[in-house]
């Protein structure tokens, strides 16, 4: 029986796709949280957005970086931050 190291396991997602999925998830959570105005949901949405930021920073240091894609991601994150900031006021 062959054993595989963790480095050989692939999930089917590359770093850029993972960033995209993280941002989309944060956007959905922010939308739900801002409609309900639940403090708990706002906090969870903030955490999801922070996770997406971390993923984006990690992907920036990868090889084969798509600068246009990263700029679009940054714009999406900024829009999400503005939405959360307004909701928390």
C-alpha positions as a Markdown table, in Angstrom:
| # | Residue | x | y | z |
|---|---|---|---|---|
| 1 | Unk | 0.0 | 0.0 | 0.0 |
| 2 | Unk | 1.4 | 3.4 | -1.0 |
| 3 | Unk | 1.4 | 6.2 | 1.5 |
| 4 | Unk | 1.1 | 9.8 | 0.5 |
| 5 | Unk | 2.6 | 12.8 | 2.2 |
| 6 | Unk | 0.4 | 15.8 | 2.8 |
| 7 | Unk | 2.4 | 17.6 | 0.1 |
| 8 | Unk | 1.1 | 15.2 | -2.5 |
| 9 | Unk | -2.6 | 15.6 | -1.7 |
| 10 | Unk | -4.5 | 18.0 | -3.9 |
| 11 | Unk | -7.9 | 19.4 | -3.2 |
| 12 | Unk | -8.8 | 20.4 | -6.8 |
| 13 | Unk | -8.6 | 24.1 | -5.9 |
| 14 | Unk | -5.6 | 26.3 | -6.6 |
| 15 | Unk | -4.8 | 29.4 | -4.5 |
| 16 | Unk | -6.6 | 31.8 | -6.7 |
| 17 | Unk | -9.8 | 29.7 | -6.8 |
| 18 | Unk | -9.6 | 29.4 | -3.0 |
| 19 | Unk | -9.4 | 33.2 | -2.7 |
| 20 | Unk | -12.4 | 33.6 | -4.9 |
| 21 | Unk | -14.5 | 31.1 | -3.0 |
| 22 | Unk | -13.5 | 32.8 | 0.3 |
| 23 | Unk | -14.5 | 36.2 | -0.9 |
| 24 | Unk | -17.8 | 34.9 | -2.2 |
| 25 | Unk | -18.5 | 33.2 | 1.1 |
| 26 | Unk | -17.7 | 36.4 | 3.0 |
| 27 | Unk | -20.0 | 38.4 | 0.6 |
| 28 | Unk | -22.9 | 36.1 | 1.3 |
| 29 | Unk | -22.4 | 36.2 | 5.0 |
| 30 | Unk | -22.1 | 40.0 | 5.0 |
| 31 | Unk | -25.3 | 40.2 | 3.0 |
| 32 | Unk | -27.2 | 38.0 | 5.5 |
| 33 | Unk | -25.7 | 39.8 | 8.5 |
| 34 | Unk | -26.5 | 43.3 | 7.3 |
| 35 | Unk | -30.1 | 42.3 | 6.6 |
| 36 | Unk | -30.6 | 40.8 | 10.0 |
| 37 | Unk | -28.3 | 43.2 | 11.9 |
| 38 | Unk | -27.5 | 40.4 | 14.3 |
| 39 | Unk | -24.4 | 41.2 | 16.3 |
| 40 | Unk | -23.3 | 37.5 | 16.2 |
| 41 | Unk | -23.8 | 37.3 | 12.4 |
| 42 | Unk | -21.9 | 40.6 | 11.9 |
| 43 | Unk | -19.0 | 39.2 | 13.9 |
| 44 | Unk | -19.0 | 36.0 | 11.9 |
| 45 | Unk | -19.1 | 37.9 | 8.7 |
| 46 | Unk | -16.2 | 40.0 | 9.9 |
| 47 | Unk | -14.3 | 36.8 | 10.7 |
| 48 | Unk | -15.1 | 35.4 | 7.2 |
| 49 | Unk | -13.8 | 38.7 | 5.6 |
| 50 | Unk | -10.6 | 38.5 | 7.6 |
| 51 | Unk | -10.1 | 34.9 | 6.5 |
| 52 | Unk | -10.6 | 36.0 | 2.9 |
| 53 | Unk | -8.0 | 38.8 | 3.4 |
| 54 | Unk | -5.5 | 36.2 | 4.7 |
| 55 | Unk | -6.1 | 33.9 | 1.7 |
| 56 | Unk | -5.6 | 36.9 | -0.6 |
| 57 | Unk | -2.3 | 37.8 | 1.0 |
| 58 | Unk | -1.1 | 34.2 | 0.8 |
| 59 | Unk | -2.1 | 34.0 | -2.9 |
| 60 | Unk | -0.2 | 37.2 | -3.7 |
| 61 | Unk | 3.1 | 35.5 | -2.9 |
| 62 | Unk | 2.3 | 32.5 | -5.1 |
| 63 | Unk | 3.7 | 31.8 | -8.6 |
| 64 | Unk | 1.7 | 32.6 | -11.7 |
| 65 | Unk | -0.1 | 35.5 | -9.9 |
| 66 | Unk | -2.9 | 37.1 | -12.0 |
| 67 | Unk | -2.6 | 40.8 | -11.1 |
| 68 | Unk | -5.9 | 41.8 | -12.6 |
| 69 | Unk | -7.7 | 39.0 | -10.6 |
| 70 | Unk | -6.0 | 40.2 | -7.4 |
| 71 | Unk | -7.1 | 43.8 | -8.0 |
| 72 | Unk | -10.7 | 42.6 | -8.5 |
| 73 | Unk | -10.4 | 40.7 | -5.3 |
| 74 | Unk | -9.1 | 43.7 | -3.4 |
| 75 | Unk | -12.0 | 45.8 | -4.7 |
| 76 | Unk | -14.5 | 43.2 | -3.6 |
| 77 | Unk | -12.9 | 43.1 | -0.1 |
| 78 | Unk | -13.0 | 46.9 | 0.1 |
| 79 | Unk | -16.6 | 46.9 | -0.8 |
| 80 | Unk | -17.3 | 44.3 | 1.8 |
| 81 | Unk | -15.4 | 46.3 | 4.5 |
| 82 | Unk | -17.4 | 49.4 | 3.7 |
| 83 | Unk | -20.7 | 47.5 | 3.9 |
| 84 | Unk | -19.7 | 46.0 | 7.3 |
| 85 | Unk | -18.5 | 49.4 | 8.6 |
| 86 | Unk | -21.9 | 51.0 | 7.7 |
| 87 | Unk | -23.8 | 48.1 | 9.3 |
| 88 | Unk | -21.9 | 48.4 | 12.5 |
| 89 | Unk | -22.7 | 52.1 | 12.9 |
